[in-house]
Amino acid sequence: MIPESNLNSTKKTSIIRPSIRQKKGNTYLICFQETDRSGVMLVGGKGANLGELSRINEIQVPEGFCITTKAYKKITRNNQEFNNLLDELIQLKTEERKSITTISAKIRTVIESTPIPKEITGEILYYLTKFDRKTAFAVRSSATAEDLPAASFAGQQDTYLNIIGKEEILKHISKCWASLFTERAVIYRLQNGFDHRKVQLSVIIQQMVFPEAAGIMFTADPVTSNRKVLSIDASFGLGEAMVSGLVNTDLYKVCNSTITEKKISTKKLAVHALKGGGTKEQEIEPQWQNKQVLTDRQILQLEQTGRKIEAHFGQPQDIEWCLADELFYIVQSRPITTLYPIPEVNDNENHVFVSVGHNQMMTDAMKPLGLSFFLSATFGPMHQAGGRLFVDITARLASAESRKTIMNTLGKSDLLIKDALITIIEREGFIKFAPDDKNKDDKTVSPASLKPQPENGPAIVSDLIQHSRASIEELKLNIRTKSGVELFDFIQEDIPQLRKTLFAPQSLNVIMNAIDASFWINEKMNEWLGEKNAADILSQSVPNNITSEMGLELLNVADIIRPYPAVTAYLQQVKEDDFLEELTRFDGGKQALDAINAYLNKYGMRCTGEIDITRMRWSEKPLTLVPAILNNIKNFEPGAGRQRFEQGLQEALKKEKYLLERLSQLEDGKEKARETKQKISLIRSTIGYREYPKYGMVNRYFIYKQALLKEAEQLLQANIIQQKEDIYYLTIEEFREAVRTGKPDYRIINARKEEYKLYEKLSPPRVITSDGEIITGKYRCENLPDGAIAGLAVSSGIIEGRARVILNIEDAELEDGDILVTSFTDPSWTPLFVSIKGLVTEVGGLMTHGAVIAREYGLPAIVGVENATRLIKDGQRIRVNGTDGYIEIL
């Protein structure tokens, strides 16, 4: 039936369960049944999980034992040569690959050549006497930093199969110990922040099963992350060959005991165990190559096993299995560490969640204090997951009226989100559609729920800005006298004013009228004149854009510093944030200091990820601005700020004149020109205000933060907290309680610090369902050039240049003509925009920061480009087509 494997494959596999405890004084060996998940530090992640699996009823686990980490410590603790080499290794960084390779190889040689002490070999050999001398074993590594919820470390250490005989087993135990220092394992630990000295290794000796088939089972779909879909990979022979990528596999997907998908591959090769030990590759006979590895009955049986194991561990699992004589054996189970957490809801209904961060240009994880502040300042059914916020839009999708509004709004801002939502809406039965009346339960207040009002005149922009400034000054004055619990109460009472800054109907109407006018211009000019994205040029150098002014004003700072070479030379070598204190020592230093301080007084509350109140602001870390100032000094002539604004203004006026002249020549041209002129005037007088509400928000944030840090300083001086930043891991309510009682809960603080480290590594999805499924949208692009990368065109024009892939603004070194490629931009990135010729981001929409400022500065820009920072390499020459929405790598 199945292609020939080995002599043992036709015999019923015998699992022997001797007890280690027959020998008194045992210190180095533990049987699987005698350990569980609490034993990680003794038997490693793999050994602990095997212990857990052995405790589950009706789960078959091949018998074996663990050589504990005590044995590893025994051979390494006093090994001087090993420890000297380890000292060298600890000093290395991931990029020092050559040194890592050399030192790691020396460490492995030392470990493999170190004799195993007699007290350890004695215990091993005693246990092996319970088996026939021809019994075959798998010898597997099990590190203490392995198969953990935060990092799987899968495949980092070595496994040896079909090992027969005492001498071979002992030799391969030493090989396993040495495999803790393979190059891949060392680099993985460095990347994940694990200390080489703190990671220990146990070795698993497990009786071999000689399977007809083997594979891997994920109890959540590894592609979509859907927790209801179980995925099985299956191949003939040993599973390790599949893990290493040597053989093709079948793929089966199961949902609620129904097989929903099968992909039967052509399997030309299998790996089987040899009679005398070791393994070999074998060709599969042609009649078996396209045969389904598992029957449908076996697939469903394996699904039940997977769900039982998942229930035991309490989270989705990555499970290794094998099939021998119609019996499934489980040889490993580990948590799936790559799944994004699901926003929590308190029912069993279907829900659709949309990322808030993708709209706010902040997809990084936020600390608890930042999350609680943002939640208090916004509206809608918000949920936390993975250190980010998601809004539940299920109710809005259920109603025809609100569904049309939200799809129209999201379609304008992020086409990938819109496309993902279309996929969900088209799924039969996922969303319970309501009658076509207004959804009475939906209390969300957002721009999407407001319709543009009649044009209320440019004067209102000036009034709104003046009111915001007055409100900020009043807050600064009133908060000075507040401290202790009174401060927290005062901030809570001021939050409605913060909400008003963001969501005041009058303010939103100004923004929506500007956006509506921009879309009208683009649509009508394309229809009447064949002009694409005309509003992009018409939006250049508009008044009242606080963010674009911020970039141009930093050019003015460079103008003040440029005449003083000593100041420039000093700035080129500064490393610490106290550099401002030394400026006055240099010729021109006072002028430079005054210019930088004036800039910080106006914009110092800004920073990357500024919607998180815990982020370090420019006023707190002025060193952040130094690279941008130096770039401006190097790349621009004096007066560049004024010249750039004037150039953009002339481009806009020229475009306006051109459009109106062409329109006047059309049928009904006079009326079309009149209406177009009105829309252009509306755009130019109001579109700049789009950036102001967020500026008002971060102003208030910084005032709150400065007052809260004074409270934290007092707690620190009283030895109530260990460091000021610990308060970032409390919500605003918990922080208030810590001030009131003088007793912060450090169990919560420390746990959240560990959670945050995990969340930082996650990439949040745009759209996720309550099943945990991540829905990824696509751009519906036609006629793209071969190899082009699609995105959302947000600022027209075509530019070629060197790609600068920059993930951290402090690392920005730009030359004239560079194209910035990054994950996302928020207002803090604006100082770089004056130095670039084009923009590509992974996150963004038509009206998000990068798009608005790119249009203001006349930069071709494409946003929403999935994996742009990985697909485009730093230094590559690329072409950005900001009119049609694609990038070509040249």
SULCORVEN-V102760 format. One line per field, one symbol per residue. ss: DSSP state (H for helix, E for strand, - for the rest). phi: phi as a letter, one per 30 degrees, with the letter a starting at -180 (. if undefined). burial: 1 if it has 9 or more other C-alpha atoms within 8 Angstrom, else 0. A space follows every 50 residues. Layout:
BEGIN
ss->???
phi->???
burial->???
END
This chain:
BEGIN
ss->------HHHH---------HHH------EEEHHH--HHHHHHHHHHHHHH HHHH-----E---EEEE-HHHHHHHH---HHHHHHHHHHH------HHHH HHHHHHHHHHHHH----HHHHHHHHHHH-------EEEEEEEE------- --------EEEEEE-HHHHHHHHHHHHHHHH-HHHHHHHHHH-------- EEEEEEE-----EEEEEE----------EEEEEEEEE-HHHHH------E EEEEE--EEEEEE-----EEEEE-----EEEEE--HHH-------HHHHH HHHHHHHHHHHHH---EEEEEEEE--EEEEEEEEE--------------- -EEEE-HHHH-------HHHHHHHHHH----EEEE--EEEEE-HHHHH-H HHHHHHHHHHHHH-HHHHHHHHHHH---------------------HHH- --------HHHHHHHHHHHHHHHHHHHHH----HHHHHHHHHHHHHHHHH HHH-HHHHHHHHHHHHHHHHHHHHHHHHH----HHHHH-------HHHHH HHHHHHHHHHHH--HHHHHHHHH---HHHHHHHHH---HHHHHHHHHHHH HHH-------------------HHHHHHHHHHHHH----HHHHHHHHHHH HHHHHHHHHHHHHH----HHHHHHHHHHHHHHHHHHHHHHHHHHHHHHHH HHHHHHHHHHHHHHHHH------HHHHHH--HHHHHHHHHH----HHHHH HHHHHHHHHH------EEE----E--------------EE-EEEE--EEE EEEEE---HHH------EEEEE----HHHHHHH--EEEEEE-------HH HHHHHHH--EEEE----HHHH-----EEEEE----EEEE-
phi->.ceecadddccddcccbdcdddcdidbcbbdedcbaddcedcbidddddd ddedcdeicdbedlbcdddddddedcecddddddddedddddcedddddd edddddddddddcdddedddddddddddddcddcdcbccbdbddcahcec adhdidccbbchcbjdddddddddddedddbdeddddddddcicdeddcc bcbccbedccddbalbbcdbedccidddcccbcbbdidddddedidbdbd bbbbbhibdcabbccdccbbcbdcecjibbdbdcdedcdcdddcdedded ddeddddddedddiaebcccbbcbhibdcccabbddccddecedbcbcdd bbccdddddchacddcdeddddddddcbbjddbcaiibcbcdceddddce ddddddddddddcadddeddddedddddidcdddedbddddccdcaedcc ceceecieeddddddddddddddddeddddccaieeddddddddeedddd edbeedddddddddddddddedddddddbicdhdddddddhddicddddd dddddddddddedcedddddddcdbcdcdddceddcdidddddddddddd dcbdddadiddcdddddeddbdeedeedddedddcbdeiddddddddddd dddddddddddddddddhddddddddedddddedcbdddeddeddddded eddededdddddddddddhdbdaeddddccdddddeddddcibddddded ddddededdeddcdddbbcddidcccdbdccbhddeidcdacdbbdkbbc lddcdbcbddcdbccejdcdbadabbeddeedddcccabbbdbkbdcdee dddddecicebbbicehedcdccejddbcccddciabccc
burial->00001100100000000001000001011111101110110111111111 11110100101111111111111011000001101101100100000001 10111111111100000001101110110000001111111111111100 11100111111111100111111111111111101111110001110011 11111111011111111111110011111111111111101100001111 11111000100101101111111100111000010001110011000011 01101110110000011111111110011111111110010110000001 11111111111111111111111110101101111111111111111111 11101110111111111111101110000010010000100000001010 00000001001001100110010011001001111011011000100110 11110011111111111111110111001011111111111100111101 11111111111101001100100000101000110011111110110011 00111111111111101110111111111111101000111001110110 11101100010111000010011001101101111111111111111111 11111010101110110001100101111111011111100101000110 01100101100101111111111111101000000001011111111111 11111100000101101111111111111111111111111111110111 1111111111111110011001100111111110111110
END
